[in-house]
Amino acid sequence: MKTVALSILVSLLLVIPAIASETTEDTGATLPADISESGNAGPIWDGPKDVLWDNGPLVTSVGTGVGGADESIVDASEVVNGFGCQWGADIRLADDFTVPSGETWEISTLTVFGYQTGSGPPSTILECYIEIFDGHPETSTSVYGDLFTDVMTSSSWMNCYRVKPPTSGTSTDRPIMANVCEFASPIVLSEGTYFLVWQLDGTGSSGPWTPPVTINGQLNTGDAIQYFDSMWNPIDDSASLEPKGLPFILDNDPRIYLMWYNFHVAADGFFFYFDEYPDGTFPGYPSNECEVLYLNTASSGGPSGDYMLAVAAHEFEHLIHWKYDDDESAWVDEGMAELAMWFYGHPDVITSFNNHPDNNLTVWDGNWADYIQTYLWSLYFFERYGGHPAVFALVHEPANSMAGYDNVLDDFGYSENTDDIFIDWSVANFLDDTSLVDGRYGYIGDDLPPFYAKTYSSYPVAANGTVNNWATDYYRFEVISIENLTLTFDGSDSNKFGVRVLFLRPDSIVVLPMTLDEPTQSGSLEINNLTNPLDQIVLVIASVSSSGGPDYQFTAYDPLGISIDPSQLTTNIDLILTPNPFSSVVDIQLNWNGTIAAANPTIDIYDLQGRIVQRLTADVLSDGEASVQWNGDIQAGTHANAGIYYARARVGSAQCVAKLLLLP
């Protein structure tokens, strides 16, 4: 599983005699237009990975440069900004490194630093040429490369400026670029001392130049050399005459270390990315400068147990994911690591999240519900959307969070996006039944415990709620003594919701979508034929957005009124509404069979929440006929809002219902 590339970060920081060096004073140039607040500095170098050899530092002041960049500040007693390594003029830089006795190194990545005065970012350096000798390049043998073949794969700003003290915090003339060379076949070197030689070329008018190793309070920083005017010479600062070295880093220790230890904390294992960087890169976080996983000897089963093998797989996933996408969102990385445990037969036990489903999937707090939620999302994605190839693509996908998932879905030809998948996943968590539809509402690889749902058993229901982004609420309606139940939903207009209604009968399950009006995030759905006392309805409310308000309200009511006995409804009554829809006045005509005794026919108007908003008494015109008008006024003394209403007519003990639509 060792795949992390070896980064030989050759930080060309060479100080040569006053021959091919750049001593020009910084001019205090202002921030170039292309890296202003709205500008484009291009990609920023993310540093070496898996350090093997560190030849010296370059940054001397963190965050003090323009825009919060780092700085490499020339000592006040010195004058050299950088040393020439121009390929076109055949000027070369070199410094040495040593492979320890008994070791063999494999170099798969080499990075050289340089700048062109007054150019970039983004980088203007286009080419890098390297050659490795088994000793001083003037007297030894070349063992790799040449100075005729460009081997650079990328050049990006290292978020650092080379400056002199008077212009610290203001000068952007010399943005230092990291020039990366990657090799498909690693450079293999056995024990011994070697010299790395390099040259750079670019489109800028000055340079390329390489700043030297720079250490606060230390002027003698090494023994690098420069080839200029057909000869090799040591490099030094032309003012202090102190010799200079060139920082570079070799990467790719072929071993991955497993450190077993009783941590005395409630954790099974760790992976720390700062172990991949030189010690001191992250103040307060020491680095072991190797690829190492930390595993707890006190965890269940100990080092030889199957569970800890799965934990090792979890930590290996972090290592692999860091290699291919080191700034991935924590929830994606943790979800893939949890899935790795499932691959090895010991996933974490599903608890906590099922009792707290209103938990933002994309916010990682490190609690147990987060682990289980990201595990279930990852398992669902694996089972439904591409299996191992899709997981491989996701780990290698540079986009982060939901954007990375959407890119993989597009690449694999799926029409669904993460919005669609999240609401299906929310239903699957509640039902876990692969026999429905095409299997999308369940899991093959794990059995889920019941998910919490707030329960209602009396109607009508009118409630408010909140749900986090990328989270879900469930509401169960049971002991439904009415034949038809209408559900309405109205969410925050700034959010995006997905709503599903689950019709649970003793012998069947139906999943129904509630269509929402996009601008208002509102909608309704009527469930009919609730004839079995064991019938239940579940309302699934999911936020499928990374932003927007969490608030919503919903209702559940009988569209025919409150607690109407279906046996009282009769076809012997006709209710005629003219016009319908209406905007000002509707004529309500009531006709009934003459055998029904007329006793002050009444007509009640209900809103969608099942509330009576107006009560009308009809005028009897003749035996079996009555009429009344409604002008849209309600009992509160105001005019009703536009929308759907129900008119329920009563004649004696008989009644009937008709729907009204009041226009704006």
N, C-alpha and C positions, 0 to 999 in steps of 0.2 A: 504493500500500500504506500510505499515511499514514492511520492510524486513531486514533492516540493522542489522547485528548481534551485540550483546553486547560483547565487548572485555574487559574482566577483566584482564588487563595486569599486572600480578603479577611480578614486577621486583624484583627478589630476591636479595636484596642488604643488606645482613645481616652481621653485625659485632659482632662476638661472643667473649667471653673472650678468652684468649690465649690458648684455648683448641682445638677447631676444626676450626681454622682459618688458612689462608695461608699467611705467611709473607715473603716467599722467595723473594729475590731481583730479579727484572727483569734482564735477561741475555743479553738483547739487541739483540735478535735473528733477523736474516734477514728474509725477506719475504719468506715464504715457497714456494716450487716449484709449489704447486697446486693452488696458487693464484697469480702467477706471471703475467706478461703482457699477456701471452697466456693461463693463467691457468683457473681453475674452482673453484670459491668460493662458488658455489651452489647458491640457491635462497637467496635474501636479504629481511629481514623482512620489511614490508611496514608500520608498525606502527599500533596503535590502531584506532578504528573507533567508533564514537559516544561516547565520554568520559563522564563518570558519576562520577568517583572518581579518583583523582590523588594524590598518597601518597608520591611523591617526585621525584626529577630528578636523572639521572644517568650520562648523558653526561655533561662534563665540558668544553670541547674544541672541536669546530666544525671544521672538515676538516684538523686537524693538524697531523693526524696519517699517517701511511704508505699508499701510494696510494690514499691519500685524505680522508681516513676514519676518523670518529670522535674518540675522546678519552675520557675515564673516568680516570682522573689523581688523584692519591692518594696525599693528602696533604703532603708537605715536612716534617711535624712534625709527621707523622703517618707511620705505617708499614704494616697494613693489606691490602692485595689485595682482599680477599674474605673470605666467611664463608662457612663451610662445610654443605652439605645437601645430603650426600651420602645415598641412599636407602639401599645399601648392608650392611652398618655399622649402620643402624637405627639412623642416625643423621638427625634432622628435623629443619626447620626454620619456623618462624611464625611472623606475624605482624597484627595489628588490623585495622579495618575500621568501619565507622558508617553510617547506613542508617538513614537519618533524620526523625524526628517525622512526622507521617502522610503519609509517602511515602512507596511504595513497589517497590523493584527492581527486575528485571529479568536479570540474568546473563547467557548469551549464549556462551561467549568466555572468557577464562582465559589464560593469558600468563605469564610465569615465566622465569626469566633471569638467566643464568648461563654459566660457561665456564669450560673447562678441559685444564689445563696448557699444552702447547706444542701440542695441538690437534686442527685441523681445521683452518679456514673453508675449506670445508663444515663441518657441525655440526657432532660431534661424540656422542651427547646426544640422547639417544634412548627412554627413559621412563620418565614420570612425574606422580607423585602420589599426590593427594590433598585431604584435608579434611577441612571443615569449622565448627567452634564451635561458640556457642552463647555467648562466653566469653573466659576467659583465658583457654587454652586447658587442664590445669592441674586440674581445678575445675569445668568445665562446661560440656555441652552436645554437642555431635556431631550432626549437623543438615544436613550435606551433605557429601557424599564421604567416602573414607577409604584410608588407606595407603598400600593396597594390590592389587588395581586395577589400571593398567596403563591407563590414560585417555588422553595422549598426541596425537595430530593429526598431528603436524608438528614441526620441529625445524630448524630454519634458522638464519644466522648471521644478527645481527642488525647493521652491518657496523660500529662497535665501538670496540676499544681495551682498556683493563684495563692496565694502565701503571703507573710507578713512574716517577717523574720529570726528572731524569737523562736520561731516555730512551724514552722520548716523541718524537714522530716522527720517531723512529727506531724500537721499539719493537712490535712484533706480537705474543708473547707467549700466550696472554690471549684474544682471540677473543670472545666477549660476544654473546651468542646465545639467541634468543627469542623462547621459547618453548610453543607452543600454544595448548590449550585444548579447543575443541569446544563441545557443548552439544546440542543434538537434542531437548531435552526438557529443557528449561531454568531453572536455579536455581532461585527459587523465595524466596526472603528474605523480611520480614517486618521490620519496624523500630527497631533500636537497634544497639548495638556494637558487632562486630564479630571478630574472629581471623581466618585468613587463614593460614593453615599449609601445607607445601609441601616438597617433596623429589625428587631428580633427580638421574638418573642412565645413564651410557654411557660406551663407549668402550675405552676411554682414560685411561692412567695409573694414572693420578692425578685428584682428584675431583670426581664429579662436585663441583664447588665452586660458590658462589653468591657474587658479589660485593655489597657494601652497598650504600644507598642513598649518593650521593656526591654533595656537594655545595661549590663552591669556596668561601673561607673565612669563612666558618661555619663548625665547627667540630662536634657539637651536632646536629645530624640529625634525632633523633627518639628514639623509645623504643622497638625495635624488640627483640625477644627472640630466643634461640636455645635449642633443646633437645639433650643432649649429656651425656653419661655415666648414663643413666636412670634418668636424672633430667632436668628441665627447668631452664635456667639462662638468664639474660639480656646479650646482646652482646655489646661489646665496642672494641675500638682499644687498643691493648696491650701496645702501647707506650703512647698515649695521655690520655688513659682511658676514652675518651668521648664516650657516648652511640650512637648507630647507629640505623637508621631505614632502612626499605626495601621499595623501590619504587614499587608500583603496581597501576594499573589503572582498574577501573570498568567501563563497557560500557553497554549501552542499556537503555537509557531513552525511555520509551514506547511512548512518544509523539513526533509528528512532529509539529513544530511551523510555522505558517504563519504570517509573519510580514508585515503589510500593512503600507506604508509610502510614502509621496510625495518626491521622490528622487531629483527632480529638474534636472534630466538628461534625455536624450532621450533613455530610456530603460524601458521595461515593467516589468522585473523581473530578479532575480539573484539566483544562488546557489553558495556558496563559500565552497569548500572542506575543507579549513583550519578550519571551524567550527567543523569538526569531530575530531580534534586533541586538545591536551591540549594547553591552551593559552601560547604563547611564543615559540611554536614549529617553527613557521614561522615568524621571526623578521619582524616587519613592518605590519603584518597582524594579528590583534587581533582575538581571537577565542571566540565565545559564548558557545563553548563546548556542543553543542546540534545540533540536526537535524532541520535546519530552512531554509525556503524559504522566499525571500524578494520580495514583490510585490508592484507595484506602484499604489497608489490610484488615480493618475492623468491620468492613461491610459484610453483608449477608453472603455466606458461603466462602468467604476469604478468596485469596488469589487463585485457587484452583476451581472455584465454583463457576457454574454456568452463568449465574447472574452477573458476576464481575466480568466475565467475557463480554456480555452485552454492554456493560458500562464502558469497557475498553473500546468497543465499537462506537459508542456514543462520543467518546472523547476523540477518537480517530476522525470521526466525521467533522468535528470542529477544526481539526488540523487540516483536513483536505479542503473544507469549505473556505478556510482562511487563505489557503494557497491560491484558489481560483477567484475568490470574491471577498477580499479582506475587509470590505466595509459593508457587507450584507447586514440587513436588519436582524437584530438578535432573535426575534420571534421566528424568522425563517430558518436561521441556522439551528436553533434549538429544536424546532420541529423536525428537521431532517435528522438531527442527532437522536431524537426520540424514535424516529422511524428506523434508524440503524439498530436500535435495541430490539425492535420488532423483527427485523431481518434475522437477528441472532436468537430469536425464540423467547426473549424475556422482556417484553414491553413493561413500562410502568403500569401499576394498577390504576384503573379508572375510578378516581374518587374526586371529590371537591368540585371540579368543574361542572359535573352534572347537577350539583346543588346550587351552583352560582353561574348560570349560563349568560348572565348580563356582564360579560367580561370581554374587554376589547382584545380581539385576537392579535392586533398589530402593535399593542403596547406591552413590552416585556418588563414585568416587575420581579420576576424570579420566584413567584409563589407557586405552590403545587398546582393550582388551577391553570396557571399559564403553561406548565409542562404538559398537562393532560390535554388542554385545548389545542396546543400546537401539534401534539402527537396525532390527535384525531383528525385535524385538518390535513396533515401530511399523509396519513394513511388513506383518507378518503381520496385525495388527489392521486396518490399512487395507484389505487384500485380502479379509479374511474377514468384517468386521463393520461395514459401512456406508459404506466409501469416504470421499469428501470430506466429506459431511455429518457423519459421525461424528467425523472429525478436527476439523472446525470446532467441533463441540459440545464435544469434549474440551478444546480450547484455551480455550473460554469457561466450562468447568465449574469452579465455585469449590472443590469438594472436590479434595483432592490425592492423589497416588500411586495405589495400587490402588483406593481409594475413589472417585476420580474416574472411573476406567475402569468400575467397577461401576455407577455412576450413569448413565453414557452407555449401557451395555448395557441397563439397565432402561428408559431413556427410548426406546430404539430397538426395544424389544419382544423382545430376545433372552432365551432361557431360561438360557443359559450365564452363569456368573460367571467372574471372573479365575482361580479355582482350576481350573475346567474348561479354560479356554483355555491356561493355562500348561503343563499336561501334554500337551495336543495340540501346542502349539508346540514343546515339548521333543522330541517324536517327529518333527515336521516338520523340525527342525534336523538330525536324524540321517538321515532318509530323503530329504527334499526330493523327494517323488514325488506329484504332483497327480493321478495316475491312480488312486490308492487311495481307496476309499470315496467321499466327496463332495469330494475335493480338499484336505481339511484337513491332510494330512500332507506339504505341500510349498508352494513359492512359485511364483508366476507371474512376478514382476518381477525375480528375481535367481536366480543359480545358486550353490549353496553348496558349499564344499569339504568333504571328509570331516571328521567330528567324532571326537575322540579317545575310544576306549573301551579299558579294560583288558581283556586277553584271557586266557581260561583254555582249556586243551586236555586236562586230565586231571581225573578225577572220583573221589570226590566233592569238591565245593568247599564250604568253610565259611569265610566271611570277614567282617570287620568294616569299617565305613567311616563317614565323616562327609560331610555335604553342607550347604552354607550355605543359609539361608533364600532362597527364590525362586531356587534354582539346581538343577543337574541333574548326576547321575553316570550313566555308561554302562558296562555290562559285556558283553563278547562271549564266547560259549561256542562253540567250534569243535572239529573233529576229535572228534565225538561218536560213540563206538563202541557206544552203547546205543540201544535202540529208543524208550525212554521216559525223559524227564527231568523231575524234579520240582524246581520253584523255590520257595523259601520266603523271606519277608521279615519282619523284625521291627524297627520303628523306634521312636524315642523316643516315649513316650506323650504328652509335652507338645507335640509337633509335629504337623503334618498333612502326610502324604505322598500322592503319587500315583505309582502303579507301573504300567508297561506292559511287556508282553513282546512282542518282535518275532520272529516265526518267519520266517526268511529262507531260502527254497528257491531253487534255480537258476532256476525259472520262475515264482515267485510270492512275495508278501509278505503276511503276515497280522499285524495288530496286535491283541493280546489284552489286555484289562484284567485286572489282578489285584485282586480285591475285598479290601479291608482291613477288619478289625474296627476300628471307630472308637475304642473305649476303649484298645485295645492297639496300634493301628497295625500289625497283623500279618496275614499271609495267605499263601496258597500257590496254586500253579497247576501242573498236570501237562501236559506237552507230549508228545503221542503220535506214533507213526509217523515217527520219525527214521530213515528208511531210506536216505537218500542221503548218502554221505560228505561232500558239500559243504553239507549243511544246517547252518545256524547259528542260534543263539538270542542275542538281545540283551535284556538287562535294563535298563530305563530307570527310574531312581529320581529323583524330583523332590520337593523341599520346597515346598509351596504355602501357606506361612504366613510371617508377618512375625516370628514368635517361636517359641520351643520349642527343645529340644535337637537337635543335628545328628546324633547317633549312630544307627547302624542295623547290622544284621547280616543276611546272606543265605546261603542254601545252594543248591547244585545237585547232585543225586544221582539215582541209579537207584533207583526205588521197589522194585525187585525184588531189590535187593542190589548188591554191588559187582562189577562186571564179569561179569555172568551172560551166558553165551552163549545167545541165544534158541533155538538149535537143541536145547538140552538140556531145554527145557520140554516137557512132554508132557501130553496129556489122559488118559493111562492111570492118573493118580494123582488121588485126591479128598481134599481136606482139609476136614474138617467141624469148625466151631468152635461150641461150645455152653456158655453163652449168649454172644452177641455182638451188641451191646456187653456188657461185663461189668465188675463193680466189685471182685470179690474173687478168684474162681478161674474159669478157662475150661478146659473139657474139649476137648482136641485129638485128634480121631480121624482116622487116616490109613488109607485104603483104596487098594489098587493091584491092577493086573491080575496074575494069578498067573504070567504069563510073565516078570515082572520079578524078578530075584533079590534077595531081601531080605538085606541085610547091615547089621545095626544101624541101622534107620531113625533119622534125626536131624531135629530141628526147631530152626532158628535164629530168634531173635526180633531184628528190626532196628528202630531208631528212624527218624525222618524224615530224619536226616542220613546214613542208610545204614550206621550203626555197629551191630555186633552187641552187644546188651545182655544176651542170655542164650542159652545153648546147652543144649538138652534132648535126652535119649536116650529114644526111645519104647519101650514094652514091647510085644513082638509077642504078640498074642492068638491068632492063627491065621494060616494061610497067606493073605497078602494083607490083613492087618488088624493095626493097632497103635494104641496110644493113650498119651497123657501129659497131665498137668495143668500149667498155669502160673498161679502165684499172684500175678504182677506183680512178683516180686523180680527184681533184675538182678544181674549178676556182681559189681558193686561192693559188694554186700552191703546195698543199700538198696532201698526200694520205688520202682518206676517212677512218673514223673509221669503224670498223666492225659493222654491224647492218642491219636494214631494210631500203630499199630505194624504191622509186617508179619511174618508167620510163613512161613518158607521150609522146606519139607520135602524131604528127600533119601532116596530108596530106590535103592541102587545108584548108577547113573549118571543116573537120572531125578530130576526135581524139579518142585515146583509152589509157588505163592505164594498166600496169602490175607491180607486186611486185617483187623486187630483194632482195636477201639476200647475203650480202658481209661477207665472213668468215674471221677470223683473219689470 
